Amino acid sequence: MLERRLYTKLEDEVIRVLREKQVSVREIADRLDRSPSSVRQRITYLRSLHRIR
C-alpha cells in the first residue's frame, strides 16, 4: 500500500514538473498511458520522465 501512495505522490510531482516545463496535457497523458503496470516499474518510469527535457 505504501508503494501505491508513493507512486501517486510521484505521479503528481511529475505532472507538476512537466506542466512547469510547458509540456501539453495531452503529451503528459500519453506518457502516463505508456507507463508499465507494475508499481515498481511505474515508479522507475516516472523518474525517467522527470529527467526528460
Rosetta constraint file for C-alpha pairs under 8 A:
AtomPair CA 1 CA 5 HARMONIC 6.46 0.50
AtomPair CA 2 CA 6 HARMONIC 6.09 0.50
AtomPair CA 3 CA 7 HARMONIC 5.97 0.50
AtomPair CA 3 CA 39 HARMONIC 6.91 0.50
AtomPair CA 3 CA 40 HARMONIC 7.58 0.50
AtomPair CA 4 CA 8 HARMONIC 6.29 0.50
AtomPair CA 4 CA 39 HARMONIC 6.80 0.50
AtomPair CA 5 CA 9 HARMONIC 6.25 0.50
AtomPair CA 6 CA 10 HARMONIC 6.07 0.50
AtomPair CA 7 CA 11 HARMONIC 5.97 0.50
AtomPair CA 7 CA 39 HARMONIC 6.97 0.50
AtomPair CA 7 CA 42 HARMONIC 7.53 0.50
AtomPair CA 7 CA 43 HARMONIC 5.91 0.50
AtomPair CA 8 CA 12 HARMONIC 6.20 0.50
AtomPair CA 9 CA 13 HARMONIC 6.24 0.50
AtomPair CA 10 CA 14 HARMONIC 6.10 0.50
AtomPair CA 10 CA 43 HARMONIC 7.33 0.50
AtomPair CA 10 CA 46 HARMONIC 7.23 0.50
AtomPair CA 11 CA 15 HARMONIC 6.19 0.50
AtomPair CA 11 CA 46 HARMONIC 6.73 0.50
AtomPair CA 12 CA 16 HARMONIC 6.18 0.50
AtomPair CA 13 CA 17 HARMONIC 6.19 0.50
AtomPair CA 14 CA 18 HARMONIC 6.03 0.50
AtomPair CA 14 CA 46 HARMONIC 6.81 0.50
AtomPair CA 14 CA 47 HARMONIC 7.85 0.50
AtomPair CA 14 CA 49 HARMONIC 7.27 0.50
AtomPair CA 14 CA 50 HARMONIC 5.75 0.50
AtomPair CA 15 CA 19 HARMONIC 6.06 0.50
AtomPair CA 15 CA 28 HARMONIC 7.00 0.50
AtomPair CA 16 CA 20 HARMONIC 6.29 0.50
AtomPair CA 17 CA 21 HARMONIC 6.38 0.50
AtomPair CA 17 CA 50 HARMONIC 7.26 0.50
AtomPair CA 18 CA 22 HARMONIC 6.48 0.50
AtomPair CA 18 CA 23 HARMONIC 5.40 0.50
AtomPair CA 18 CA 28 HARMONIC 7.33 0.50
AtomPair CA 18 CA 50 HARMONIC 7.42 0.50
AtomPair CA 19 CA 23 HARMONIC 5.35 0.50
AtomPair CA 19 CA 24 HARMONIC 7.06 0.50
AtomPair CA 19 CA 25 HARMONIC 7.54 0.50
AtomPair CA 23 CA 27 HARMONIC 6.65 0.50
AtomPair CA 23 CA 28 HARMONIC 6.85 0.50
AtomPair CA 24 CA 28 HARMONIC 6.35 0.50
AtomPair CA 25 CA 29 HARMONIC 6.15 0.50
AtomPair CA 26 CA 30 HARMONIC 6.17 0.50
AtomPair CA 27 CA 31 HARMONIC 6.24 0.50
AtomPair CA 28 CA 32 HARMONIC 6.17 0.50
AtomPair CA 29 CA 33 HARMONIC 6.01 0.50
AtomPair CA 30 CA 34 HARMONIC 6.37 0.50
AtomPair CA 31 CA 35 HARMONIC 6.64 0.50
AtomPair CA 35 CA 41 HARMONIC 7.99 0.50
AtomPair CA 35 CA 42 HARMONIC 5.72 0.50
AtomPair CA 35 CA 45 HARMONIC 6.35 0.50
AtomPair CA 35 CA 46 HARMONIC 7.68 0.50
AtomPair CA 36 CA 41 HARMONIC 5.98 0.50
AtomPair CA 36 CA 42 HARMONIC 5.31 0.50
AtomPair CA 36 CA 45 HARMONIC 7.50 0.50
AtomPair CA 37 CA 41 HARMONIC 7.22 0.50
AtomPair CA 37 CA 42 HARMONIC 6.56 0.50
AtomPair CA 38 CA 42 HARMONIC 6.07 0.50
AtomPair CA 39 CA 43 HARMONIC 6.18 0.50
AtomPair CA 40 CA 44 HARMONIC 6.52 0.50
AtomPair CA 41 CA 45 HARMONIC 6.07 0.50
AtomPair CA 42 CA 46 HARMONIC 5.99 0.50
AtomPair CA 43 CA 47 HARMONIC 6.21 0.50
AtomPair CA 44 CA 48 HARMONIC 6.39 0.50
AtomPair CA 45 CA 49 HARMONIC 6.37 0.50
AtomPair CA 46 CA 50 HARMONIC 6.24 0.50
AtomPair CA 47 CA 51 HARMONIC 6.83 0.50
AtomPair CA 48 CA 52 HARMONIC 6.81 0.50
